[in-house]
Amino acid sequence: MRLRTRHTAALLVAALVAAPAAASVAAPRPPHAAAGHPSAPQHGAATGHIPFTAATVTTHDDGSFTVTWSAPRGAGDVRLYAGTDRDRIDTRHVVARGGSSGTVTVTDLSDADRRWFRLVPDRGAGLTIADRLVRLDGTVNLRDLGGYRTTDGDWVAMGEAYRSDALDRLSEADLDTLEGLDVRTVVDLRTRSERATAPDRVPDGARYEVADVLGGGTATIPDLSSPAAAAQLMVDGERSMVSSDTGRAAYATLFDAVADDGAVLFHCTAGKDRTGWAAAALLTTAGVPRDVVEDDYLLSNDYRAEANAAALASMPAEQAAIYRPLLDVRPEYLAAGFDEVHDEYRSFDRYLRQGLGLSAREVRDVRDELLVG
C-alpha cells in the first residue's frame, strides 16, 4: 500500500476514535497493578548499579499499597521508605523490610497526589517506585513511561515522561497534581480539528507544543464492511505514523522535548495509537526489550476497558463488532510500526537518525534523560 493511502488511513482512524474516546474520558478507572519505576534522589547522579530485576507497586482502594521486588541474593536485605515527592523520600523512617525478594503491604500513610517508595538494598543503588497509573479526574490513561529495566540492566526512570489521553477535561485538582509532578512540557500529538474541539488544559508553568502526527484536519469516515477491514485500517495507520513526513517531524519534536530538563507529558485523544508509538519509540531507544515495550503498549486495553465498553454498548451489535478493533490496541498494530521501521530504514537506529533526523548526541541526550542505573 502506498504511503499516501496509509496516511489517509491514519487520519480516518483518528476521526473514528476521537468521538467516543472524548465522550468517555471521565469514566472510572480500573485498579491495576503497576510496574515499578526507579529514580534517584538526584536524577542522573552516579549512584552505582541498581540490583533490582523487578519491582511493582499496587494501589488499593482502601489507601494501602502492595510493594513487590526482586533482586539477586547478593543485594542483601532491603529497606523500604516512603514519600510524597520522588526526590524527597524520607529515608529516616523505614516503613517495611524484607529480603532480596519480597512483598509487603504498607498502610497508614498520609494522603498524597502520588505516593512514592524507595527500595534500598544492603549492597547496590536504591530504586524509587510508584503505581504506574496517575489517577486524575479528567483522564483514564495517564501513566508513567518509566519503570522498565533495559537489556543493559539500567532502568527507565520514573517521573521523566508521562503518556496520556486527552487533557481537555482536567480539573483544577488535576492541574495541581501535574504541576506537583514537575510537568514542564506538554506535547500534543493531535490534529488541528481535535485540538479545536477539545483544547488542552495545561498546568501552570508548562510549555505547550503541537506535534501533529497526522498533519490533517477532519477526515471522512469510511464505510467499513467488517472487523477485519477495521483492523487493517489500524495497521495501515500505524505504518503511516512511522514513515509519513508529518509523523517523523512530530516524533522528532517529542524526542527534543524529552531531552530537555523537566518531565514531559505527551498525548493524543485516546492515548493509545499515536501516543502508543511514541512510547514504544522512546522505550526502544532507551534499550527496553521488545516484549516489555509491547506489554506497555497493551496496557491501554486495561486502562480504557470501561470507557471502551461504554462506547461499544451504545452501538448496535453489528456496528460494535466493526468498531471494536478501532478502540483496541493489539500486538499486530504495534508490530506493523516496527515492520515499517524495518522496511523503510532497516534498523531502529537508522529510523532515529534518518527518519527523525536525530544526531548520535541527541539520541544520547534522550537516553541520559530517561535512564538511571
NULUMPA-139725 format. One line per field, with one value per residue (C-alpha): residue in three letters; residue number from 1; z negated, x negated, y. Coordinates in nm, 4 decimals. Example, Ala and Ser with C-alpha at 12.3 -4.5 7.8 and 13.67 -1.06 7.14 Angstrom:
type = ala/ser
seq = 1/2
Z = -0.7800/-0.7140
X = -1.2300/-1.3670
Y = -0.4500/-0.1060
***
This chain:
type = met/arg/leu/arg/thr/arg/his/thr/ala/ala/leu/leu/val/ala/ala/leu/val/ala/ala/pro/ala/ala/ala/ser/val/ala/ala/pro/arg/pro/pro/his/ala/ala/ala/gly/his/pro/ser/ala/pro/gln/his/gly/ala/ala/thr/gly/his/ile/pro/phe/thr/ala/ala/thr/val/thr/thr/his/asp/asp/gly/ser/phe/thr/val/thr/trp/ser/ala/pro/arg/gly/ala/gly/asp/val/arg/leu/tyr/ala/gly/thr/asp/arg/asp/arg/ile/asp/thr/arg/his/val/val/ala/arg/gly/gly/ser/ser/gly/thr/val/thr/val/thr/asp/leu/ser/asp/ala/asp/arg/arg/trp/phe/arg/leu/val/pro/asp/arg/gly/ala/gly/leu/thr/ile/ala/asp/arg/leu/val/arg/leu/asp/gly/thr/val/asn/leu/arg/asp/leu/gly/gly/tyr/arg/thr/thr/asp/gly/asp/trp/val/ala/met/gly/glu/ala/tyr/arg/ser/asp/ala/leu/asp/arg/leu/ser/glu/ala/asp/leu/asp/thr/leu/glu/gly/leu/asp/val/arg/thr/val/val/asp/leu/arg/thr/arg/ser/glu/arg/ala/thr/ala/pro/asp/arg/val/pro/asp/gly/ala/arg/tyr/glu/val/ala/asp/val/leu/gly/gly/gly/thr/ala/thr/ile/pro/asp/leu/ser/ser/pro/ala/ala/ala/ala/gln/leu/met/val/asp/gly/glu/arg/ser/met/val/ser/ser/asp/thr/gly/arg/ala/ala/tyr/ala/thr/leu/phe/asp/ala/val/ala/asp/asp/gly/ala/val/leu/phe/his/cys/thr/ala/gly/lys/asp/arg/thr/gly/trp/ala/ala/ala/ala/leu/leu/thr/thr/ala/gly/val/pro/arg/asp/val/val/glu/asp/asp/tyr/leu/leu/ser/asn/asp/tyr/arg/ala/glu/ala/asn/ala/ala/ala/leu/ala/ser/met/pro/ala/glu/gln/ala/ala/ile/tyr/arg/pro/leu/leu/asp/val/arg/pro/glu/tyr/leu/ala/ala/gly/phe/asp/glu/val/his/asp/glu/tyr/arg/ser/phe/asp/arg/tyr/leu/arg/gln/gly/leu/gly/leu/ser/ala/arg/glu/val/arg/asp/val/arg/asp/glu/leu/leu/val/gly
seq = 1/2/3/4/5/6/7/8/9/10/11/12/13/14/15/16/17/18/19/20/21/22/23/24/25/26/27/28/29/30/31/32/33/34/35/36/37/38/39/40/41/42/43/44/45/46/47/48/49/50/51/52/53/54/55/56/57/58/59/60/61/62/63/64/65/66/67/68/69/70/71/72/73/74/75/76/77/78/79/80/81/82/83/84/85/86/87/88/89/90/91/92/93/94/95/96/97/98/99/100/101/102/103/104/105/106/107/108/109/110/111/112/113/114/115/116/117/118/119/120/121/122/123/124/125/126/127/128/129/130/131/132/133/134/135/136/137/138/139/140/141/142/143/144/145/146/147/148/149/150/151/152/153/154/155/156/157/158/159/160/161/162/163/164/165/166/167/168/169/170/171/172/173/174/175/176/177/178/179/180/181/182/183/184/185/186/187/188/189/190/191/192/193/194/195/196/197/198/199/200/201/202/203/204/205/206/207/208/209/210/211/212/213/214/215/216/217/218/219/220/221/222/223/224/225/226/227/228/229/230/231/232/233/234/235/236/237/238/239/240/241/242/243/244/245/246/247/248/249/250/251/252/253/254/255/256/257/258/259/260/261/262/263/264/265/266/267/268/269/270/271/272/273/274/275/276/277/278/279/280/281/282/283/284/285/286/287/288/289/290/291/292/293/294/295/296/297/298/299/300/301/302/303/304/305/306/307/308/309/310/311/312/313/314/315/316/317/318/319/320/321/322/323/324/325/326/327/328/329/330/331/332/333/334/335/336/337/338/339/340/341/342/343/344/345/346/347/348/349/350/351/352/353/354/355/356/357/358/359/360/361/362/363/364/365/366/367/368/369/370/371/372/373
Z = 0.0000/0.0896/-0.1853/-0.0866/-0.1362/-0.4727/-0.5792/-0.4802/-0.6854/-0.9893/-0.9527/-0.9318/-1.2438/-1.4352/-1.3286/-1.4217/-1.7615/-1.8721/-1.9287/-2.1749/-2.3385/-2.4177/-2.5432/-2.7850/-2.9168/-3.2679/-3.3083/-3.6237/-3.6107/-3.6778/-3.9515/-3.8071/-3.9410/-3.8091/-3.7242/-3.9387/-3.8220/-3.9523/-4.0028/-4.2242/-4.4715/-4.2096/-3.8674/-3.6587/-3.9543/-3.9727/-4.2369/-4.1350/-3.9921/-4.0716/-4.1540/-4.1312/-3.8419/-3.9050/-4.1276/-4.1371/-4.3335/-4.3523/-4.4957/-4.6714/-4.7195/-5.0989/-5.0682/-5.1231/-4.8870/-4.7983/-4.7025/-4.5434/-4.4425/-4.3297/-4.3318/-4.3407/-4.6862/-4.6776/-4.7185/-5.0776/-5.2764/-5.1537/-5.3434/-5.2160/-5.2601/-5.1546/-5.0451/-4.8634/-4.6219/-4.4039/-4.5012/-4.8723/-5.0097/-5.3896/-5.4489/-5.8270/-5.8815/-5.7486/-5.6585/-5.5818/-5.5492/-5.3561/-5.1914/-4.8479/-4.7106/-4.8887/-4.9034/-5.1689/-5.2228/-5.3535/-5.5368/-5.7429/-5.5059/-5.4716/-5.1638/-4.8630/-4.4960/-4.4298/-4.6717/-4.6075/-4.7596/-4.7685/-4.7899/-4.9408/-4.9378/-5.1635/-4.8547/-4.5424/-4.4480/-4.5553/-4.3361/-4.3601/-4.2512/-4.2447/-4.0914/-3.7164/-3.6720/-3.7666/-3.8884/-3.7773/-3.7466/-3.3780/-3.2282/-3.2183/-3.0550/-3.2047/-3.3185/-3.3780/-3.0972/-3.3488/-3.5470/-3.2911/-3.3033/-2.9930/-2.8354/-2.9846/-3.3380/-3.3607/-3.4372/-3.2734/-3.5434/-3.6781/-3.6715/-3.3496/-3.0872/-3.1034/-2.8345/-2.8345/-2.6670/-2.6049/-2.8646/-2.7913/-3.0940/-3.3599/-3.6844/-3.8839/-4.1210/-3.8233/-3.7093/-4.0583/-4.0564/-3.7233/-3.8442/-4.1532/-3.9266/-3.7643/-3.4206/-3.2298/-2.8718/-2.7210/-2.3690/-2.1862/-1.9092/-1.7823/-1.4631/-1.4293/-1.4431/-1.7574/-1.9272/-1.8328/-1.9537/-2.2828/-2.3676/-2.6268/-2.9820/-3.0726/-3.4228/-3.5205/-3.4027/-3.1448/-2.7825/-2.5281/-2.1971/-1.8997/-1.7244/-1.4843/-1.3860/-1.1172/-0.9853/-0.8887/-0.9915/-0.9706/-0.7741/-0.6014/-0.7968/-0.5747/-0.5110/-0.6898/-0.5993/-0.8604/-1.1751/-0.9568/-0.7477/-1.0641/-1.1957/-0.8638/-0.8903/-1.2248/-1.0810/-0.7911/-1.0259/-1.2452/-0.9462/-0.8469/-1.1890/-1.1361/-0.7832/-0.6893/-0.6789/-0.9494/-1.1727/-1.1520/-1.2224/-1.5165/-1.6862/-1.6331/-1.8210/-2.1024/-2.1312/-2.1522/-2.4361/-2.6271/-2.6041/-2.7904/-3.1701/-3.3452/-3.2953/-2.9595/-2.9139/-2.5614/-2.4463/-2.1696/-2.2112/-2.3445/-2.4452/-2.2645/-1.8967/-1.8245/-2.1917/-2.1818/-1.9055/-2.0798/-2.3965/-2.2044/-2.0220/-2.3415/-2.5320/-2.2425/-2.2270/-2.5986/-2.5430/-2.6828/-2.5371/-2.2645/-2.4633/-2.7501/-2.5058/-2.3770/-2.7300/-2.7970/-2.4690/-2.5536/-2.8960/-2.7221/-2.6865/-3.0667/-3.1483/-2.8767/-2.9374/-3.0995/-2.8601/-2.5571/-2.6909/-2.7404/-2.3854/-2.2363/-2.4483/-2.2899/-1.9414/-1.7686/-1.7990/-1.4338/-1.4412/-1.7714/-1.6254/-1.3479/-1.5816/-1.8436/-1.6501/-1.6378/-2.0172/-2.0888/-2.0869/-1.9519/-1.9097/-1.5317/-1.5323/-1.7138/-1.5049/-1.1932/-1.3222/-1.3788/-1.0406/-0.8803/-1.0572/-0.9108/-0.5623/-0.5354/-0.7454/-0.8052/-1.1735/-1.4626/-1.4910/-1.1271/-1.1935/-1.4658/-1.2549/-0.9082/-0.9872/-1.2828/-1.1907/-1.5335/-1.5785/-1.7879/-2.0581/-2.0570/-2.0994/-2.3900/-2.5465/-2.5334/-2.6877/-2.9568/-3.0497/-3.0675/-3.2229/-3.5713/-3.6864
X = 0.0000/-0.1371/-0.2324/0.0427/0.3043/0.1576/0.1591/0.5242/0.5982/0.4339/0.6470/0.9598/0.8644/0.8186/1.1638/1.3282/1.1655/1.1958/1.5712/1.6283/1.2900/1.3561/1.7048/1.5789/1.2632/1.4007/1.5124/1.3971/1.0538/0.9983/0.7498/0.4312/0.1001/-0.1706/-0.5274/-0.7925/-0.9776/-1.3195/-1.4777/-1.7426/-1.7291/-1.9224/-1.8334/-2.1350/-2.3740/-2.6274/-2.4695/-2.6091/-2.4388/-2.0715/-2.0463/-1.6688/-1.5375/-1.1693/-0.9574/-0.5893/-0.3504/0.0228/0.2524/0.5652/0.8971/0.8532/0.5394/0.2924/0.0112/-0.1422/-0.5085/-0.6852/-1.0504/-1.3132/-1.6928/-1.9804/-2.0673/-2.3905/-2.1920/-2.1192/-1.8191/-1.6006/-1.4597/-1.1515/-1.0958/-0.8010/-0.7472/-0.5161/-0.7809/-1.0150/-1.3205/-1.2405/-1.1882/-1.2062/-1.4918/-1.4885/-1.1889/-1.1739/-0.8150/-0.8941/-1.1803/-1.2393/-1.4888/-1.6401/-1.2994/-0.9763/-0.6215/-0.4860/-0.1626/-0.2029/0.0798/0.1389/-0.0326/0.0887/0.2854/0.0834/0.1438/-0.1084/-0.2863/-0.6491/-0.8527/-1.2252/-1.3796/-1.7298/-1.9359/-2.2297/-2.4505/-2.3834/-2.1870/-1.8308/-1.5224/-1.2306/-0.8936/-0.5241/-0.1996/-0.2221/0.1213/0.1604/0.5190/0.6846/1.0476/1.0201/0.8169/0.8314/0.4983/0.2363/-0.0579/-0.4285/-0.6554/-0.9178/-0.9669/-1.1197/-1.4569/-1.6726/-1.8768/-2.1881/-2.0489/-1.9658/-1.6142/-1.3841/-1.3426/-1.0042/-0.8829/-1.0610/-0.7935/-0.4191/-0.1816/0.1866/0.5209/0.6717/0.6256/0.9312/1.1270/0.8622/0.9945/0.8170/0.7012/0.5654/0.3668/0.2243/0.1213/-0.0605/-0.2313/-0.3413/-0.4851/-0.7032/-0.5448/-0.7364/-0.6301/-0.3060/-0.3367/-0.0020/-0.0097/0.3438/0.4752/0.5883/0.9577/0.9060/0.7250/1.0013/1.2791/1.1121/0.8315/0.5773/0.5698/0.2038/0.0530/-0.0905/-0.4440/-0.4373/-0.5320/-0.2734/-0.3960/-0.1993/-0.3441/-0.0671/-0.1437/0.1244/0.0984/0.4616/0.7892/1.1085/1.1348/1.4220/1.5323/1.5001/1.7726/1.6056/1.7544/1.6069/1.3937/1.1068/1.1284/1.1226/0.8183/0.6407/0.7146/0.5334/0.2355/0.2098/0.2413/-0.0404/-0.2715/-0.1898/-0.2871/-0.6360/-0.7180/-0.4926/-0.6544/-0.4234/-0.4761/-0.8544/-0.8504/-0.6121/-0.8127/-1.1345/-0.9709/-0.8767/-1.2297/-1.3665/-1.1251/-1.2210/-1.5901/-1.5201/-1.5097/-1.1772/-0.9071/-0.7295/-0.3668/-0.2726/0.0735/0.3291/0.7060/0.7337/0.3681/0.3176/0.2167/0.0120/-0.0834/-0.1429/-0.4006/-0.5646/-0.6047/-0.7286/-0.9877/-1.1154/-1.1342/-1.3106/-1.5605/-1.6211/-1.7012/-1.3860/-1.3253/-1.0637/-0.8317/-0.8254/-0.7581/-0.4615/-0.3336/-0.3366/-0.1550/0.1173/0.1849/0.4162/0.6656/0.6754/0.6957/0.9505/1.1632/1.4604/1.4595/1.4397/1.7104/1.9419/1.8806/1.9471/2.2587/2.4143/2.3958/2.5913/2.4083/2.3034/2.1630/1.9872/1.8123/1.6692/1.5838/1.4041/1.0740/1.0585/1.0796/0.8369/0.4626/0.3334/-0.0101/0.0271/0.0812/-0.2449/-0.4210/-0.3174/-0.5054/-0.8223/-0.7768/-0.7606/-1.0827/-1.2491/-1.1037/-1.1921/-1.5081/-1.6359/-1.7110/-1.5721/-1.8930/-1.8587/-1.4949/-1.6153/-1.8955/-1.7382/-1.3662/-1.3638/-1.6855/-1.8435/-2.2178/-2.4058/-2.4420/-2.0680/-1.9914/-2.2373/-2.0680/-1.7315/-1.8787/-2.0587/-1.7351/-1.5321/-1.7769/-1.9103/-2.1232
Y = 0.0000/0.3398/0.5836/0.8278/0.5588/0.4673/0.8309/0.8649/0.5558/0.7137/1.0260/0.8134/0.6211/0.9473/1.0666/0.7386/0.7038/1.0661/1.0877/0.8020/0.8481/1.2128/1.1360/0.8740/1.0384/1.0849/0.7225/0.5386/0.3810/0.0119/-0.0799/-0.2217/-0.3447/-0.1142/-0.1977/-0.0360/0.2715/0.3676/0.7025/0.8527/1.1416/1.3362/1.2030/1.1159/1.1136/0.8312/0.6077/0.2699/-0.0334/-0.0945/-0.4655/-0.4984/-0.7043/-0.6317/-0.4074/-0.3195/-0.1011/-0.1682/0.0981/-0.0295/0.1467/0.1468/0.3613/0.0796/-0.0193/-0.3533/-0.3327/-0.6290/-0.6520/-0.8968/-0.8789/-1.1290/-1.2620/-1.0671/-0.7451/-0.8433/-0.7289/-0.4425/-0.1451/0.0363/0.4095/0.6281/0.9869/1.2244/1.3506/1.1478/1.3465/1.3843/1.0359/1.0251/0.7828/0.8372/0.6112/0.2564/0.1583/-0.2073/-0.4538/-0.7715/-0.9985/-0.9551/-1.0544/-0.9787/-0.8467/-0.6099/-0.4179/-0.0643/0.1133/0.4261/0.6676/1.0252/1.1268/1.2397/1.3065/1.0336/0.8044/0.7149/0.4314/0.3764/0.0303/0.0403/-0.2819/-0.3585/-0.3627/-0.1592/0.1512/0.2224/0.2174/0.4612/0.3245/0.4143/0.2993/0.3411/0.4984/0.8643/0.8848/1.2082/1.3190/1.4016/1.1152/0.7361/0.6533/0.8862/0.6787/0.6947/0.5785/0.4719/0.1567/-0.0772/-0.2484/-0.2326/-0.5082/-0.3418/-0.3562/0.0139/0.1355/0.3882/0.6499/0.7285/1.0860/1.1870/1.1154/1.0572/0.9320/1.0192/1.0516/1.3971/1.6720/1.8866/1.7580/1.8111/1.9554/2.2228/1.9494/1.7553/2.0568/2.0971/1.7308/1.7651/2.0801/1.8880/1.6171/1.8845/1.8527/2.1188/2.0382/1.9090/1.7687/1.7441/1.4818/1.5534/1.7100/2.0698/1.9724/1.7631/2.0495/2.2936/2.0639/1.9710/2.2177/2.1077/2.2304/2.2716/2.3069/2.6445/2.6972/2.4176/2.4776/2.3608/2.2185/2.0895/1.7852/1.6827/1.3228/1.3025/1.6558/1.6837/1.8329/1.6330/1.3112/1.1377/0.8311/0.5238/0.2705/-0.0190/-0.3531/-0.5876/-0.6112/-0.7310/-0.4142/-0.2038/-0.3886/-0.3375/0.0329/0.0364/-0.1499/0.0935/0.3889/0.2563/0.2297/0.5861/0.7181/0.5773/0.6902/0.9839/1.3268/1.4593/1.1575/1.1808/1.5548/1.5126/1.2406/1.4344/1.7229/1.4870/1.3466/1.7004/1.7757/1.4612/1.5547/1.8817/1.9097/1.8572/1.5998/1.5705/1.4691/1.3591/1.2601/1.2189/1.1665/0.8109/0.7877/0.4589/0.4856/0.7981/0.8038/0.4282/0.4532/0.7499/0.5440/0.2413/0.4505/0.6120/0.2834/0.1131/0.3992/0.3521/-0.0162/-0.1776/-0.5277/-0.5563/-0.7841/-0.5334/-0.2496/-0.4474/-0.5097/-0.1349/-0.0717/-0.3232/-0.1683/0.0788/-0.2065/-0.2354/0.1330/0.2080/-0.1020/0.0723/0.3655/0.1360/-0.0953/0.2008/0.3222/-0.0216/-0.0743/0.2342/0.0778/-0.1984/-0.5302/-0.5459/-0.1939/-0.2582/-0.5625/-0.3463/-0.0617/-0.2744/-0.3023/0.0776/0.1037/-0.1802/-0.1881/-0.5185/-0.6757/-0.6719/-0.2953/-0.2280/-0.4935/-0.3022/0.0021/-0.1967/-0.3660/-0.0226/0.0737/-0.2352/-0.1890/0.1795/0.2113/-0.1458/-0.0780/0.1246/0.3226/0.4322/0.5235/0.7590/0.9050/0.9166/0.9123/1.1508/1.3295/1.2839/1.3031/1.0494/1.3130/1.3867/1.0168/1.0021/1.3048/1.1271/0.8139/1.0137/1.1899/0.8686/0.6241/0.5672/0.2793
***
